[in-house]
């Protein structure tokens, strides 16, 4: 059984590191993870015990459907975040792990690497996003679904091993487009609206068809597989009760951590060599 109490404690520690920096020793090994997301770029730093010591993030629209569409902009943001973290830690950061949507081709994976390398870091690990998330979740059997800004990605886990991955272009950006059209507001205003806790149940009704589409993606890729549970991660899964819609559409128990947004970035850093 997945220990969500422990997972939530880990993620809370990481959340705290957005504002607070934990001191590190001058020669201590540091593990860095860079998450190039459709909505946010997140950089996580862990200490030698792989505990969070610092985290920085910035809203960005330099990635679309898991692909880098603004190389210069992405590199500039990563360089800025790395510089800020180095000042906070009083240490230079040298290498990092990155993650890409499942099924990303070698050429597109290389572009993600070039962004981080262009910001001054050596990329020593490249893995898919749901697999990165499992470094935090520790799932032995089930399917991890990572719903980010641009895509819905999933990894099927059997006996602790990834046996199947898939990714399709439906994510939080699509929710915002529907919200924008429904309320006749700008995309940026829709992005803000969907994050308001007091409006999320109302928003859920508006975007239910998109969540049903996400559910159909999951159903398609787990067809004929014996799946006992679905585990949600990714910023889009922060939407209140999204798990209830997906559970109803798939007929499979659905679980998510208290803050699904930071699970994958932390898992990326945990995979840094």
C-alpha angles and dihedrals in degrees: 000000000000113000101224091173090064092042092051090049090054093049092046088055089052092048089054090054091064088076101017126056119211112218117248132195120257095249100027117131112252126199118210129194125189118198112194099198132179092242104020138023109215129190119193127190122197128188128233090283088051092247120141116265103161141003134184132179142174134194109248141166098200095110124064124188089343094308128112107245098167109040096173093047093047092049092048092053094046091048090051093049092047091049091051092049093048090054091049093048098038087227137101117243114221112174139022146183122233134192133211133193114279114274094021109158122244093253094055092043088054090054090056088050092049090055092055093040088050087058090057104264130118110233108221101165133039119181139153119272102244090048089052089051090054090064084072100033099043094208115183097182131013139051127293113210117196111195109186133163096288111017147030108227128179141187123199111216124202122175089347093305130110107241101168138016133186139168135192134182105257121105148120093315088063090052090053092050091054092047090048092053095043096050095030093235132131122276090249091053089049090053089054094044095055090055094056106105093206091057100041098096089052091047091049090063091052096048098038092109090057091049089049087054089052088050091052089053089054092046092051094053098043095045112136091010124117099238116176099181144007120218118200126211134159133078096278090061089066086082108112114256096000085130091060092056093047092047091052092048096046101034089224127115110262126204134182136178121248090259111025092175098077099040096089096043090052091047090052091055091047088059094054110118 
